[in-house]
Amino acid sequence: MTHSWPLFERDHRFDLGGDFRWTGEAVDQALDERLLANQALGAWDCDLADNRLTWSPGVYDLFGLPRGASVSRDEALSLYAERSRAALDRLRAHAIRHRRGFTLDVELRPADGGRRWMRIVAAPVCAAYQAVRLQGFKRDVTCEYR
């Protein structure tokens, strides 16, 4: 799955069902961990000024990394399969340049071993018509690729 979508679809794309919709508040405060744990899902944020990542515990779990560890974007990208990393770089650049959200399935090689498929749902946060952050969800979709 790979596609981009206009920002006015953000509420629809970030709706996880029930009464839970992530509004983009701070990653560590906005999440109901019970809901996210049941869905093998986590929220993330990337500051485009310095590529600083902020992850919820579920994202650390998807990448097979210790919760709360300091992870650079380059370190995270090293855990993507090469084709997935290239596809992410292209779609991410398009999203930032054109202020569009995107959805992409990628193959991971988690730090704790094995292989996993992950769906990324992302949208830029803009200030004065310029993307300043990307944020969204990452969800384990390995079962869809078996």
N, C-alpha and C positions, 0 to 999 in steps of 0.2 A: 504494500500500500504506500503510495507516494502521491501527494497532491498539496497544492497551496490553496488558501481560501482567504476571502476578504475579512478584515478585522471586525466588520459588523456581525460576523458569525461567531465571535469569541464566546458569548454567553452560551450559545448552543453547543459549541465544541468543548467547553469547560464544564458542562453539566454532567455530573456523575450519577444522576438519578436520585430518586427520593428527595430529601430536603437538602442535599449537599451540593453546593456549587462553590468552587474556589473563586474568590473575587480578586486574587492577586495580592492579598495582604501578605505580611511576612511569612515565609515558608514555614518556619517553626511554630507559628502561632495559629495559622489558618486551618490546620488540618485536624480532622478527627482520625487519630491513628487507628482506632478499631476498624473504621470503614476502609481505610487505605490498606491495612494489613489483610483484610478479607479479599481485596481485589488485586493483590500483588502490584501495588501502584505507589508512586511517590511523586512529590512536587519538587520543582527546581526553579532556579532563577540564575541568570547570567548577566552581570553588569558588563555592558559592551565597552565601557571606558577602559577596563583592565582585564576583562574576561574572568573576573572573580565569580566562582560558583557558590551557590547556597543550595543545599539539598536537604530534603526531609529524610528521615530514617529509611523509608522505603526505597529511595534511590540508591543509598549506600548498599542496601541488601541486593538490589538488582545487579550492581556492579561487583558484588562480592567483596566489598571493602568494609573495614571497621566503621561503625557509625560515629560520626563526628570527626573523622580524619580530615586533615587538610588535603584537598585534591585540586590540582590545577586542571585547567581545561585540556592541556596537552596530555596529562596523565590519564584523564578520562578517555580522551580520543584514542589513546594507545590500546584500549580494551575493545575497540570496535574492529570488526573484520574490515579488511582493506576496502572492499567495494562499498560497504555500508558507510565507512568514514568519508569516502569520496562523495557519495550521494548526499550525506548530511552536509558536508561543506558547501556543495552547490545549492541545495535548497535553503540552507541557513543564510547564505549570501543574498539569495533572491528575496527571502523574507525581510531581511534588514533593508535592502535597497528599495524595495517596493512597498514596505510596510504591510506585509501580508502574513497571516498565520500559515502553519503547515502541519501536515501529518505525515509521518514516515516510519516504516518498519525497518529496523536495523538488526544486524547480527552482532552479538557481543561474545567476547571471550572473557568472562568474569575472572577477577583476580583469584577467586577461590576455586577455579577450574571449571571445566565443562564448556558448554555452548548454550546460549540463550538468545531468543528473539525478543525484542522490545519495541513497543510502539511509542513514538514521541509525538506529543501534541503540543505545539508551541505557538506563541504569539508575541510579537514585539510590543513593548511599552514605549509610547512615543511622547516626546516633549517638543513642542514647536515643530511638529511634522517630521521629527527625526527620531529614529529608533535609538533608545538609550539602554534598554534591557530586553532580554528575551526571557520568557517564563512559560511554564506549562507543566505537563505531566509526563511521566514515563511509566509504562505498564508492561508487565510480563505477558507476552502473547505466544510463548513457546509452544503451547498446546495447539495453536492454529497452524503451526508449521510441521507437525508430526505426520 
